[in-house]
Amino acid sequence: MDRGLTVTSQPRRKFSLKQREAMLGWLFVSPALIGFSIFTFGSILYSFYLSLTDYDLFTPPTFIGLKNYIKAFTNDKYFYKYFGNTFYFVAFLVPIVLVTSLLLAILINKKSGALTRAYRVALFLPSITSTVAVSMVWIWIFNPDMGLLNNFLYAIGFNNPPMWLNSTEWSKPALVIMRVWQMSGYYMIMFLAGLQTIPESLYEAAEVDGATKFQKFIHITVPLLSNTTFVVAILLVIEAFNMFESIFIMTGGGPLGSTSTIMYYIYEQGFSFYDMGYASSLAWIFFALIMIVTLIQYKFRNEQEGE
C-alpha cells in the first residue's frame, strides 16, 4: 500500500503597512546611503589613516604615527599664524553678518509691493552668485589705483586711501567687507522667515502699553528670534571657518600670508607641496576645532533655555 506524503505549506509572512512603507523608504534612500558610505564616509576614514602617514601622492604612504600632529603644534611656524587669521575672520564675520542680515530682514519685513520684492531679490542675489565671479568684481573694486572704492575715497577728500588687497593691514578687512556683502542676503531670508512667525498681536499689545520701537525690538523680536539666531550663528561660524574660494581668487593667501587661513593652508600642503599626510592631519585638527566650537554653542544655548 502506497503511503502519500503530506506536505504542509508554511503561510506566507505578511508585512504590515508600516513595515512595507519602511522598506520602501529604505529602498529609495539606499543609493544615497551607499554613495555616502563609499565616497564620503569612506574617504573620511581614509583621510584619518593618511594623517598618520608620510604621503606625497606619488609613493605609497609610510606609517609615522602621530608625527604629523606633533609637527603641527610644535614645529610649524605658520600653523598658529594661520589659525589666528582664521579666528580673525570668525570674530568679525559672524557678528557683522548676524547684525546686518537681521536689520535687513526687519527693514523689508511685512512690506509688499514690487519695489520691496526687487529689494529682496537684489539682497539675496549675491549669495547665490558664484564666489569666483563675485571675487573678480571685488578685485576690481579694491584696486588701489583705478578701483571704484578708492576713486570714491579720492572724490570725497581722502589723499591716501588704503591699498586694500595689496596691504597686510587692510587685506583681511577687505575680505570681510566682501563676504559680508555676499552672505548677508542669504541669512536675511532666514531671519525673514523667523520674523513672520512672530504674532502681530504682541507688537500691538506692547504699543498699547506705550513701548517704543527699540523696546519692542529688545523685548519681543530678539527673544522670539532666539532659535533662528542660534541656527544662523552656527552656520555662520562654520562658513567663516571654511573661507577658501574668495581667498584663493582674491589674495592667494597673501600678502605675506596675511589672509591665509587653515583651510587655505590645508590646500597648499596637499596640492601645492604634495604633503597629503600633513594636510590630512591639519584637516582633522580643523575638524576637531569646529566640532568643539559647535558643542560650546550648543552648551551655551542649552544653559540659556534652562534659565
Backbone as CSV, one residue per row, in Angstrom:
resi,resn,N_x,N_y,N_z,CA_x,CA_y,CA_z,C_x,C_y,C_z
1,MET,0.843,-1.187,0.000,0.000,0.000,0.000,0.877,1.235,0.000
2,ASP,0.628,2.095,-0.965,1.448,3.312,-1.037,0.985,4.329,-0.006
3,ARG,1.974,4.889,0.558,1.696,5.957,1.515,2.078,7.305,0.908
4,GLY,1.151,8.182,0.799,1.425,9.515,0.259,2.011,10.430,1.334
5,LEU,2.867,11.284,0.902,3.467,12.237,1.830,2.667,13.528,1.817
6,THR,2.309,13.965,2.967,1.521,15.192,3.104,2.464,16.361,3.363
7,VAL,2.447,17.316,2.460,3.324,18.487,2.592,2.502,19.648,3.126
8,THR,2.927,20.137,4.249,2.223,21.282,4.851,2.974,22.554,4.492
9,SER,2.335,23.442,3.762,2.983,24.693,3.333,2.925,25.714,4.450
10,GLN,4.056,26.408,4.592,4.118,27.462,5.594,3.379,28.696,5.077
11,PRO,2.599,29.301,5.916,1.885,30.511,5.472,2.869,31.645,5.181
12,ARG,2.587,32.364,4.094,3.475,33.489,3.730,3.392,34.565,4.782
13,ARG,4.580,35.097,5.093,4.620,36.160,6.096,4.074,37.449,5.492
14,LYS,3.159,38.060,6.183,2.568,39.302,5.718,3.166,40.479,6.485
15,PHE,3.587,41.453,5.729,4.141,42.656,6.343,3.031,43.680,6.529
16,SER,3.123,44.352,7.630,2.140,45.400,7.893,2.403,46.588,6.973
17,LEU,1.430,47.467,6.888,1.571,48.648,6.046,2.766,49.491,6.486
18,LYS,2.954,49.606,7.788,4.069,50.397,8.317,5.411,49.796,7.921
19,GLN,5.522,48.455,7.963,6.763,47.780,7.579,7.029,47.934,6.085
20,ARG,5.960,47.808,5.264,6.140,47.975,3.817,6.593,49.398,3.480
21,GLU,6.015,50.377,4.158,6.417,51.754,3.919,7.874,51.975,4.332
22,ALA,8.274,51.350,5.458,9.658,51.488,5.917,10.625,50.857,4.911
23,MET,10.307,49.663,4.402,11.175,49.002,3.427,11.256,49.800,2.132
24,LEU,10.124,50.354,1.720,10.114,51.164,0.508,10.956,52.425,0.696
25,GLY,10.867,53.025,1.882,11.680,54.206,2.171,13.168,53.890,2.136
26,TRP,13.564,52.767,2.775,14.980,52.378,2.749,15.446,52.061,1.329
27,LEU,14.544,51.509,0.521,14.893,51.203,-0.864,15.205,52.484,-1.640
28,PHE,14.411,53.517,-1.400,14.608,54.769,-2.126,15.878,55.504,-1.669
29,VAL,16.191,55.429,-0.374,17.361,56.164,0.119,18.643,55.352,0.026
30,SER,18.532,54.069,-0.302,19.731,53.219,-0.336,20.788,53.703,-1.321
31,PRO,20.443,54.202,-2.531,21.513,54.707,-3.411,22.310,55.850,-2.778
32,ALA,21.588,56.769,-2.118,22.290,57.873,-1.460,23.141,57.377,-0.304
33,LEU,22.627,56.414,0.474,23.394,55.868,1.598,24.634,55.132,1.120
34,ILE,24.487,54.371,0.051,25.636,53.645,-0.490,26.683,54.627,-1.003
35,GLY,26.225,55.644,-1.737,27.155,56.659,-2.234,27.860,57.389,-1.106
36,PHE,27.097,57.751,-0.053,27.706,58.429,1.091,28.727,57.532,1.782
37,SER,28.374,56.263,1.968,29.279,55.336,2.667,30.592,55.160,1.916
38,ILE,30.514,55.083,0.579,31.724,54.832,-0.209,32.535,56.102,-0.420
39,PHE,31.871,57.156,-0.886,32.598,58.342,-1.348,32.813,59.402,-0.264
40,THR,32.009,59.391,0.791,32.169,60.396,1.843,32.716,59.782,3.120
41,PHE,31.949,58.868,3.720,32.393,58.280,4.979,33.678,57.484,4.787
42,GLY,33.763,56.754,3.687,34.991,56.003,3.420,36.186,56.918,3.216
43,SER,35.962,58.033,2.543,37.047,58.998,2.333,37.489,59.639,3.642
44,ILE,36.523,59.891,4.538,36.860,60.468,5.840,37.764,59.522,6.625
45,LEU,37.391,58.258,6.650,38.221,57.271,7.359,39.603,57.151,6.721
46,TYR,39.643,57.179,5.391,40.936,57.066,4.716,41.798,58.292,4.984
47,SER,41.180,59.472,5.081,41.960,60.675,5.375,42.569,60.601,6.781
48,PHE,41.853,59.973,7.715,42.432,59.806,9.051,43.642,58.877,9.005
49,TYR,43.532,57.826,8.198,44.687,56.949,8.038,45.859,57.715,7.420
50,LEU,45.583,58.531,6.396,46.651,59.301,5.757,47.287,60.287,6.719
51,SER,46.507,60.798,7.686,47.079,61.746,8.646,48.137,61.108,9.534
52,LEU,48.163,59.790,9.558,49.162,59.062,10.349,50.310,58.571,9.482
53,THR,50.393,59.087,8.257,51.408,58.606,7.326,52.194,59.766,6.721
54,ASP,53.290,59.415,6.075,54.046,60.342,5.231,53.701,59.972,3.792
55,TYR,52.937,60.859,3.121,52.394,60.508,1.806,52.495,61.718,0.885
56,ASP,53.133,61.525,-0.279,53.354,62.637,-1.211,52.583,62.464,-2.526
57,LEU,51.600,61.565,-2.563,50.759,61.295,-3.734,51.444,60.465,-4.810
58,PHE,52.772,60.321,-4.759,53.496,59.612,-5.805,54.088,58.288,-5.324
59,THR,54.333,58.179,-4.038,54.868,56.945,-3.460,53.878,56.414,-2.427
60,PRO,53.933,55.122,-2.129,52.991,54.560,-1.153,53.131,55.231,0.221
61,PRO,52.021,55.380,0.956,52.082,56.011,2.288,52.958,55.219,3.248
62,THR,53.712,55.943,4.072,54.559,55.333,5.097,54.017,55.721,6.460
63,PHE,53.682,54.724,7.268,53.081,54.989,8.574,54.108,55.637,9.509
64,ILE,53.730,56.795,10.098,54.638,57.500,11.016,53.948,57.867,12.335
65,GLY,52.749,57.365,12.553,52.062,57.615,13.811,51.580,59.056,13.941
66,LEU,51.839,59.650,15.094,51.333,60.988,15.401,52.316,62.107,15.056
67,LYS,53.330,61.809,14.257,54.354,62.808,13.969,53.792,64.038,13.254
68,ASN,52.816,63.837,12.380,52.227,64.989,11.694,51.519,65.921,12.676
69,TYR,50.812,65.352,13.650,50.119,66.167,14.641,51.116,66.897,15.545
70,ILE,52.187,66.196,15.914,53.218,66.826,16.744,53.890,67.957,15.983
71,LYS,54.142,67.743,14.702,54.750,68.783,13.872,53.866,70.026,13.809
72,ALA,52.560,69.834,13.686,51.650,70.978,13.574,51.707,71.849,14.820
73,PHE,51.758,71.242,15.997,51.691,72.003,17.236,53.054,72.477,17.732
74,THR,54.137,71.880,17.230,55.452,72.224,17.787,56.444,72.778,16.771
75,ASN,56.407,72.296,15.520,57.467,72.655,14.576,57.012,73.483,13.376
76,ASP,55.734,73.803,13.296,55.224,74.538,12.142,54.997,75.999,12.533
77,LYS,55.857,76.890,12.021,55.766,78.309,12.395,54.553,78.995,11.778
78,TYR,53.958,78.401,10.743,52.798,79.022,10.098,51.475,78.576,10.717
79,PHE,51.492,77.479,11.454,50.256,76.889,11.958,49.470,77.875,12.825
80,TYR,50.122,78.460,13.814,49.424,79.359,14.736,49.087,80.691,14.061
81,LYS,49.927,81.135,13.151,49.643,82.379,12.427,48.374,82.232,11.603
82,TYR,48.248,81.121,10.897,47.078,80.924,10.047,45.833,80.622,10.875
83,PHE,46.018,80.016,12.036,44.891,79.850,12.944,44.402,81.217,13.429
84,GLY,45.358,82.114,13.684,44.986,83.468,14.087,44.188,84.182,13.005
85,ASN,44.627,84.031,11.743,43.873,84.613,10.631,42.464,84.023,10.540
86,THR,42.359,82.713,10.772,41.052,82.059,10.726,40.122,82.621,11.791
87,PHE,40.630,82.766,13.010,39.807,83.303,14.088,39.466,84.771,13.849
88,TYR,40.325,85.496,13.152,40.017,86.881,12.800,38.749,86.935,11.954
89,PHE,38.680,86.094,10.926,37.502,86.083,10.063,36.254,85.649,10.834
90,VAL,36.401,84.668,11.723,35.250,84.233,12.521,34.786,85.354,13.439
91,ALA,35.738,86.005,14.115,35.393,87.035,15.095,34.717,88.244,14.475
92,PHE,35.062,88.579,13.235,34.471,89.759,12.602,33.276,89.409,11.717
93,LEU,33.376,88.320,10.965,32.296,87.987,10.037,31.007,87.619,10.754
94,VAL,31.106,86.776,11.770,29.892,86.261,12.412,29.026,87.375,12.994
95,PRO,29.552,88.247,13.879,28.667,89.290,14.432,28.201,90.307,13.400
96,ILE,29.088,90.683,12.449,28.700,91.699,11.470,27.592,91.169,10.555
97,VAL,27.749,89.948,10.037,26.726,89.379,9.161,25.438,89.131,9.943
98,LEU,25.567,88.697,11.193,24.391,88.436,12.019,23.555,89.709,12.183
99,VAL,24.209,90.788,12.563,23.501,92.053,12.784,22.972,92.622,11.471
100,THR,23.810,92.598,10.421,23.398,93.159,9.131,22.204,92.429,8.549
101,SER,22.244,91.100,8.564,21.135,90.323,7.993,19.855,90.508,8.800
102,LEU,19.955,90.631,10.123,18.773,90.860,10.951,18.159,92.228,10.661
103,LEU,18.999,93.252,10.555,18.496,94.593,10.269,17.848,94.662,8.882
104,LEU,18.464,94.009,7.907,17.867,93.984,6.562,16.514,93.273,6.579
105,ALA,16.423,92.191,7.331,15.158,91.461,7.408,14.077,92.316,8.059
106,ILE,14.442,93.053,9.101,13.462,93.916,9.769,12.998,95.032,8.845
107,LEU,13.918,95.579,8.050,13.582,96.695,7.169,12.568,96.315,6.098
108,ILE,12.654,95.090,5.582,11.757,94.712,4.482,10.696,93.724,4.918
109,ASN,10.568,93.485,6.227,9.574,92.526,6.717,8.163,93.096,6.589
110,LYS,7.248,92.264,6.121,5.819,92.586,6.029,5.553,93.843,5.215
111,LYS,6.415,94.072,4.242,6.165,95.165,3.304,5.912,94.559,1.927
112,SER,4.877,95.001,1.280,4.511,94.446,-0.019,4.833,95.448,-1.112
113,GLY,4.684,94.996,-2.331,4.930,95.873,-3.457,6.078,95.380,-4.307
114,ALA,6.089,95.818,-5.549,7.118,95.381,-6.493,8.497,95.849,-6.067
115,LEU,8.582,97.047,-5.480,9.881,97.573,-5.074,10.494,96.739,-3.960
116,THR,9.654,96.343,-2.995,10.153,95.507,-1.897,10.621,94.158,-2.417
117,ARG,9.868,93.560,-3.342,10.288,92.278,-3.928,11.601,92.437,-4.686
118,ALA,11.771,93.566,-5.333,13.029,93.821,-6.045,14.184,93.946,-5.069
119,TYR,13.940,94.597,-3.918,14.979,94.704,-2.893,15.373,93.322,-2.381
120,ARG,14.391,92.478,-2.136,14.683,91.131,-1.629,15.542,90.348,-2.617
121,VAL,15.173,90.425,-3.886,15.948,89.729,-4.912,17.362,90.294,-4.989
122,ALA,17.490,91.614,-4.968,18.802,92.255,-5.073,19.692,91.893,-3.884
123,LEU,19.104,91.823,-2.686,19.888,91.495,-1.490,20.258,90.019,-1.443
124,PHE,19.390,89.153,-1.986,19.644,87.715,-1.942,20.556,87.254,-3.074
125,LEU,20.561,87.982,-4.187,21.285,87.552,-5.373,22.777,87.294,-5.146
126,PRO,23.510,88.128,-4.379,24.947,87.848,-4.186,25.231,86.498,-3.556
127,SER,24.321,86.002,-2.703,24.575,84.743,-2.010,24.478,83.533,-2.928
128,ILE,23.789,83.665,-4.060,23.683,82.540,-4.994,24.544,82.758,-6.233
129,THR,25.287,83.852,-6.253,26.215,84.108,-7.347,27.533,83.402,-7.066
130,SER,28.173,82.914,-8.078,29.452,82.221,-7.925,30.453,83.083,-7.169
131,THR,31.087,82.493,-6.166,32.083,83.228,-5.385,33.251,83.669,-6.261
132,VAL,33.570,82.876,-7.276,34.646,83.254,-8.194,34.284,84.541,-8.933
133,ALA,33.039,84.607,-9.450,32.602,85.811,-10.157,32.560,87.016,-9.225
134,VAL,32.029,86.812,-8.017,31.966,87.898,-7.035,33.373,88.373,-6.681
135,SER,34.289,87.448,-6.508,35.665,87.806,-6.146,36.326,88.628,-7.242
136,MET,36.093,88.269,-8.500,36.685,89.037,-9.596,36.169,90.472,-9.626
137,VAL,34.882,90.645,-9.345,34.318,92.002,-9.298,34.939,92.804,-8.164
138,TRP,35.086,92.176,-6.995,35.623,92.901,-5.848,37.126,93.154,-5.976
139,ILE,37.830,92.339,-6.738,39.243,92.654,-7.020,39.330,93.998,-7.739
140,TRP,38.416,94.211,-8.689,38.399,95.500,-9.388,37.984,96.634,-8.447
141,ILE,36.995,96.386,-7.589,36.542,97.422,-6.653,37.670,97.828,-5.718
142,PHE,38.464,96.843,-5.263,39.537,97.116,-4.305,40.860,97.512,-4.970
143,ASN,40.886,97.600,-6.282,42.127,98.000,-6.957,42.588,99.356,-6.422
144,PRO,43.823,99.451,-5.904,44.256,100.703,-5.257,44.434,101.868,-6.225
145,ASP,44.640,101.602,-7.529,44.902,102.678,-8.486,43.649,103.132,-9.231
146,MET,42.860,102.179,-9.723,41.690,102.563,-10.522,40.421,101.856,-10.072
147,GLY,40.433,101.379,-8.843,39.251,100.715,-8.330,38.147,101.686,-7.949
148,LEU,36.927,101.194,-7.948,35.761,102.028,-7.645,35.827,102.612,-6.238
149,LEU,36.258,101.818,-5.265,36.250,102.272,-3.875,37.247,103.394,-3.640
150,ASN,38.479,103.229,-4.109,39.480,104.269,-3.893,39.186,105.528,-4.701
151,ASN,38.599,105.381,-5.878,38.187,106.565,-6.636,37.131,107.355,-5.874
152,PHE,36.233,106.644,-5.215,35.225,107.320,-4.394,35.879,108.029,-3.211
153,LEU,36.852,107.354,-2.571,37.530,107.967,-1.427,38.325,109.202,-1.857
154,TYR,38.966,109.133,-3.023,39.650,110.320,-3.550,38.654,111.463,-3.773
155,ALA,37.484,111.119,-4.287,36.494,112.136,-4.623,35.975,112.868,-3.385
156,ILE,35.930,112.173,-2.238,35.411,112.823,-1.030,36.527,113.383,-0.144
157,GLY,37.778,113.373,-0.646,38.835,114.083,0.048,39.920,113.271,0.705
158,PHE,39.908,111.923,0.565,40.977,111.102,1.146,42.178,111.120,0.199
159,ASN,43.320,111.552,0.722,44.522,111.634,-0.113,45.312,110.332,-0.143
160,ASN,45.227,109.547,0.924,45.973,108.287,1.000,45.026,107.141,1.372
161,PRO,44.191,106.715,0.437,43.276,105.604,0.746,44.040,104.296,0.917
162,PRO,43.433,103.300,1.558,44.120,102.019,1.789,44.495,101.321,0.487
163,MET,45.505,100.478,0.588,45.917,99.658,-0.549,45.087,98.371,-0.653
164,TRP,44.237,98.146,0.322,43.319,97.024,0.361,44.019,95.688,0.189
165,LEU,43.789,94.974,-0.898,44.315,93.612,-1.042,45.825,93.569,-1.164
166,ASN,46.470,94.689,-1.438,47.926,94.725,-1.532,48.587,95.079,-0.209
167,SER,47.805,95.238,0.837,48.329,95.664,2.128,48.119,94.570,3.170
168,THR,49.138,94.293,3.962,48.991,93.312,5.039,48.026,93.810,6.105
169,GLU,47.868,95.121,6.205,46.987,95.698,7.223,45.522,95.690,6.798
170,TRP,45.258,95.899,5.501,43.892,96.065,5.034,43.351,94.869,4.257
171,SER,44.157,93.861,4.006,43.691,92.739,3.188,42.586,91.945,3.887
172,LYS,42.753,91.692,5.183,41.707,90.953,5.904,40.413,91.759,6.015
173,PRO,40.461,93.060,6.397,39.203,93.834,6.374,38.536,93.864,5.004
174,ALA,39.334,93.891,3.929,38.753,93.892,2.586,37.980,92.598,2.331
175,LEU,38.544,91.471,2.725,37.846,90.200,2.549,36.584,90.130,3.412
176,VAL,36.651,90.703,4.610,35.466,90.735,5.478,34.358,91.546,4.819
177,ILE,34.697,92.711,4.248,33.699,93.542,3.571,33.040,92.766,2.434
178,MET,33.858,92.102,1.640,33.323,91.354,0.503,32.392,90.233,0.969
179,ARG,32.784,89.499,1.996,31.987,88.367,2.461,30.704,88.830,3.162
180,VAL,30.758,89.953,3.868,29.544,90.495,4.478,28.530,90.829,3.387
181,TRP,28.996,91.473,2.323,28.119,91.812,1.206,27.526,90.569,0.567
182,GLN,28.322,89.519,0.455,27.859,88.316,-0.223,26.944,87.464,0.651
183,MET,27.183,87.401,1.952,26.495,86.452,2.817,25.221,87.003,3.452
184,SER,25.122,88.315,3.620,24.029,88.884,4.420,22.657,88.574,3.835
185,GLY,22.532,88.592,2.519,21.229,88.337,1.902,20.703,86.942,2.176
186,TYR,21.587,85.965,2.234,21.163,84.584,2.492,20.572,84.447,3.886
187,TYR,21.263,84.982,4.888,20.777,84.871,6.260,19.636,85.836,6.529
188,MET,19.511,86.879,5.724,18.345,87.755,5.806,17.059,86.964,5.551
189,ILE,17.097,86.033,4.585,15.925,85.211,4.283,15.542,84.366,5.494
190,MET,16.523,83.835,6.199,16.244,83.041,7.399,15.583,83.894,8.466
191,PHE,16.105,85.093,8.684,15.509,85.972,9.681,14.109,86.428,9.254
192,LEU,13.902,86.622,7.954,12.574,86.975,7.463,11.562,85.876,7.815
193,ALA,11.972,84.632,7.622,11.080,83.516,7.959,10.779,83.505,9.449
194,GLY,11.789,83.803,10.274,11.562,83.853,11.710,10.672,85.016,12.120
195,LEU,10.871,86.168,11.512,10.058,87.344,11.844,8.589,87.137,11.522
196,GLN,8.308,86.417,10.457,6.924,86.236,10.042,6.177,85.215,10.895
197,THR,6.868,84.546,11.815,6.197,83.651,12.761,5.849,84.358,14.063
198,ILE,6.312,85.583,14.252,6.008,86.332,15.476,4.615,86.948,15.346
199,PRO,3.702,86.667,16.267,2.342,87.213,16.165,2.334,88.739,16.229
200,GLU,1.582,89.347,15.338,1.472,90.803,15.317,0.794,91.336,16.579
201,SER,-0.025,90.494,17.220,-0.736,90.927,18.420,0.215,91.309,19.547
202,LEU,1.383,90.675,19.586,2.357,91.019,20.632,2.841,92.454,20.466
203,TYR,3.117,92.854,19.229,3.561,94.221,18.981,2.435,95.221,19.271
204,GLU,1.199,94.842,18.932,0.076,95.733,19.178,-0.146,95.932,20.679
205,ALA,-0.022,94.830,21.444,-0.178,94.947,22.894,0.932,95.801,23.504
206,ALA,2.140,95.629,23.014,3.253,96.434,23.519,3.068,97.904,23.173
207,GLU,2.524,98.159,21.995,2.298,99.547,21.589,1.227,100.208,22.454
208,VAL,0.202,99.429,22.816,-0.834,99.945,23.708,-0.248,100.302,25.066
209,ASP,0.728,99.510,25.506,1.383,99.769,26.793,2.410,100.893,26.715
210,GLY,2.590,101.469,25.532,3.492,102.603,25.390,4.928,102.243,25.078
211,ALA,5.179,101.025,24.615,6.549,100.616,24.300,7.038,101.301,23.029
212,THR,8.305,101.675,23.027,8.915,102.271,21.846,9.333,101.168,20.872
213,LYS,9.733,101.566,19.659,10.181,100.592,18.675,11.403,99.822,19.168
214,PHE,12.315,100.528,19.832,13.510,99.865,20.355,13.137,98.867,21.435
215,GLN,12.193,99.231,22.323,11.779,98.317,23.386,11.087,97.084,22.804
216,LYS,10.281,97.278,21.761,9.632,96.130,21.121,10.685,95.221,20.479
217,PHE,11.714,95.833,19.911,12.777,95.029,19.300,13.524,94.217,20.358
218,ILE,13.861,94.841,21.476,14.646,94.171,22.516,13.828,93.114,23.252
219,HIS,12.577,93.414,23.568,11.793,92.533,24.444,10.872,91.579,23.699
220,ILE,10.663,91.786,22.402,9.801,90.872,21.644,10.574,90.206,20.507
221,THR,11.147,91.032,19.613,11.784,90.481,18.415,12.984,89.604,18.753
222,VAL,13.901,90.140,19.541,15.132,89.396,19.837,14.852,88.085,20.571
223,PRO,14.043,88.064,21.656,13.793,86.774,22.337,13.095,85.746,21.453
224,LEU,12.109,86.192,20.647,11.365,85.234,19.832,12.136,84.785,18.596
225,LEU,13.237,85.459,18.310,14.102,85.027,17.206,15.309,84.235,17.703
226,SER,15.294,83.850,18.970,16.487,83.205,19.546,16.840,81.905,18.831
227,ASN,15.837,81.097,18.473,16.126,79.835,17.780,16.722,80.089,16.398
228,THR,16.139,81.045,15.677,16.675,81.386,14.358,18.088,81.940,14.481
229,THR,18.307,82.805,15.457,19.629,83.387,15.668,20.661,82.312,15.988
230,PHE,20.254,81.326,16.774,21.168,80.238,17.133,21.593,79.450,15.901
231,VAL,20.620,79.096,15.049,20.931,78.345,13.825,21.825,79.173,12.907
232,VAL,21.486,80.453,12.728,22.280,81.327,11.868,23.702,81.456,12.407
233,ALA,23.852,81.580,13.721,25.188,81.720,14.311,26.045,80.488,14.046
234,ILE,25.458,79.297,14.187,26.215,78.060,13.924,26.633,77.996,12.456
235,LEU,25.704,78.283,11.550,26.029,78.246,10.121,27.090,79.282,9.767
236,LEU,27.008,80.452,10.374,27.991,81.496,10.096,29.378,81.105,10.598
237,VAL,29.444,80.519,11.783,30.738,80.090,12.320,31.385,79.065,11.395
238,ILE,30.600,78.080,10.970,31.136,77.050,10.078,31.582,77.666,8.753
239,GLU,30.762,78.594,8.210,31.111,79.212,6.933,32.348,80.091,7.061
240,ALA,32.472,80.808,8.172,33.648,81.659,8.372,34.912,80.823,8.525
241,PHE,34.806,79.692,9.216,35.960,78.800,9.359,36.392,78.239,8.003
242,ASN,35.429,78.061,7.092,35.718,77.397,5.825,35.961,78.365,4.674
243,MET,36.337,79.588,4.959,36.640,80.534,3.880,37.798,80.014,3.031
244,PHE,37.546,79.884,1.742,38.596,79.402,0.844,38.548,80.068,-0.526
245,GLU,37.387,79.996,-1.200,37.322,80.446,-2.598,37.736,81.909,-2.746
246,SER,37.185,82.775,-1.895,37.496,84.207,-2.007,38.971,84.470,-1.763
247,ILE,39.569,83.748,-0.813,41.000,83.909,-0.525,41.823,83.400,-1.704
248,PHE,41.428,82.266,-2.248,42.152,81.667,-3.372,42.157,82.602,-4.579
249,ILE,41.019,83.236,-4.866,40.895,84.086,-6.050,41.477,85.477,-5.805
250,MET,41.192,86.066,-4.658,41.486,87.477,-4.439,42.900,87.742,-3.933
251,THR,43.427,86.879,-3.072,44.732,87.173,-2.464,45.737,86.035,-2.572
252,GLY,45.276,84.810,-2.794,46.200,83.682,-2.803,46.904,83.503,-1.469
253,GLY,46.240,83.907,-0.394,46.824,83.806,0.946,47.694,84.983,1.330
254,GLY,48.032,85.853,0.387,48.906,86.988,0.667,48.134,88.231,1.018
255,PRO,48.827,89.356,1.101,50.299,89.465,1.001,50.990,88.989,2.279
256,LEU,52.098,88.289,2.093,52.923,87.762,3.186,52.124,86.883,4.139
257,GLY,51.186,86.112,3.596,50.409,85.193,4.424,49.392,85.856,5.320
258,SER,49.082,87.133,5.083,48.185,87.858,5.987,46.737,87.406,5.884
259,THR,46.356,86.769,4.783,44.979,86.303,4.632,44.873,84.787,4.553
260,SER,45.963,84.091,4.702,45.924,82.634,4.623,45.275,82.066,5.882
261,THR,44.334,81.159,5.688,43.652,80.502,6.795,44.065,79.029,6.848
262,ILE,43.581,78.337,7.864,43.884,76.917,7.970,43.331,76.154,6.770
263,MET,42.151,76.524,6.318,41.585,75.855,5.144,42.480,76.042,3.919
264,TYR,42.942,77.256,3.723,43.827,77.516,2.582,45.172,76.824,2.781
265,TYR,45.646,76.748,4.010,46.911,76.082,4.316,46.810,74.582,4.031
266,ILE,45.659,73.993,4.334,45.443,72.577,4.022,45.547,72.350,2.518
267,TYR,44.936,73.243,1.752,45.011,73.138,0.290,46.468,73.249,-0.183
268,GLU,47.197,74.207,0.356,48.594,74.387,-0.056,49.429,73.149,0.239
269,GLN,49.296,72.624,1.457,50.091,71.461,1.834,49.752,70.247,0.976
270,GLY,48.476,70.081,0.661,48.073,68.887,-0.071,48.313,68.961,-1.565
271,PHE,48.035,70.136,-2.166,48.027,70.202,-3.622,49.084,71.135,-4.211
272,SER,49.797,71.864,-3.372,50.935,72.658,-3.858,52.256,72.008,-3.468
273,PHE,52.330,71.509,-2.215,53.561,70.877,-1.730,53.465,69.357,-1.721
274,TYR,52.299,68.818,-2.077,52.075,67.369,-2.179,52.389,66.619,-0.892
275,ASP,52.173,67.264,0.240,52.340,66.602,1.529,50.951,66.232,2.045
276,MET,50.365,65.208,1.442,48.986,64.856,1.735,48.814,64.317,3.145
277,GLY,49.823,63.683,3.690,49.734,63.191,5.062,49.592,64.338,6.049
278,TYR,50.432,65.356,5.891,50.364,66.508,6.795,49.077,67.295,6.575
279,ALA,48.646,67.426,5.314,47.388,68.120,5.023,46.214,67.405,5.691
280,SER,46.234,66.083,5.684,45.147,65.333,6.325,45.138,65.540,7.824
281,SER,46.311,65.606,8.437,46.361,65.858,9.883,45.837,67.254,10.207
282,LEU,46.181,68.240,9.380,45.647,69.595,9.589,44.123,69.606,9.440
283,ALA,43.618,68.834,8.488,42.170,68.779,8.289,41.472,68.188,9.505
284,TRP,42.058,67.180,10.111,41.446,66.583,11.296,41.539,67.510,12.505
285,ILE,42.624,68.243,12.634,42.712,69.245,13.702,41.642,70.311,13.496
286,PHE,41.472,70.714,12.257,40.475,71.727,11.919,39.070,71.215,12.208
287,PHE,38.809,69.961,11.857,37.517,69.351,12.141,37.244,69.325,13.649
288,ALA,38.249,68.942,14.436,38.080,68.908,15.893,37.785,70.299,16.441
289,LEU,38.442,71.311,15.894,38.211,72.688,16.345,36.770,73.117,16.072
290,ILE,36.285,72.882,14.854,34.908,73.261,14.515,33.913,72.497,15.384
291,MET,34.187,71.229,15.646,33.307,70.433,16.494,33.255,70.996,17.905
292,ILE,34.396,71.387,18.441,34.439,71.943,19.801,33.662,73.253,19.866
293,VAL,33.872,74.125,18.876,33.163,75.412,18.859,31.653,75.190,18.764
294,THR,31.230,74.246,17.937,29.803,73.961,17.788,29.215,73.406,19.080
295,LEU,29.932,72.512,19.746,29.448,71.957,21.020,29.354,73.031,22.088
296,ILE,30.304,73.966,22.090,30.235,75.077,23.047,28.993,75.918,22.791
297,GLN,28.686,76.157,21.519,27.472,76.910,21.181,26.224,76.179,21.648
298,TYR,26.184,74.868,21.455,25.030,74.093,21.903,24.914,74.119,23.423
299,LYS,26.028,74.002,24.111,26.012,74.033,25.576,25.511,75.390,26.072
300,PHE,26.003,76.453,25.462,25.565,77.791,25.832,24.071,77.956,25.585
301,ARG,23.590,77.421,24.467,22.165,77.500,24.153,21.336,76.721,25.154
302,ASN,21.786,75.526,25.516,21.040,74.712,26.480,20.999,75.375,27.846
303,GLU,22.097,76.034,28.243,22.098,76.733,29.524,21.118,77.890,29.511
304,GLN,21.025,78.585,28.389,20.070,79.683,28.287,18.636,79.170,28.379
305,GLU,18.343,78.053,27.731,16.992,77.505,27.774,16.673,77.003,29.163
306,GLY,17.713,76.504,29.891,17.487,76.037,31.263,17.130,77.165,32.209
307,GLU,17.667,78.349,31.920,17.340,79.508,32.741,15.901,79.965,32.491
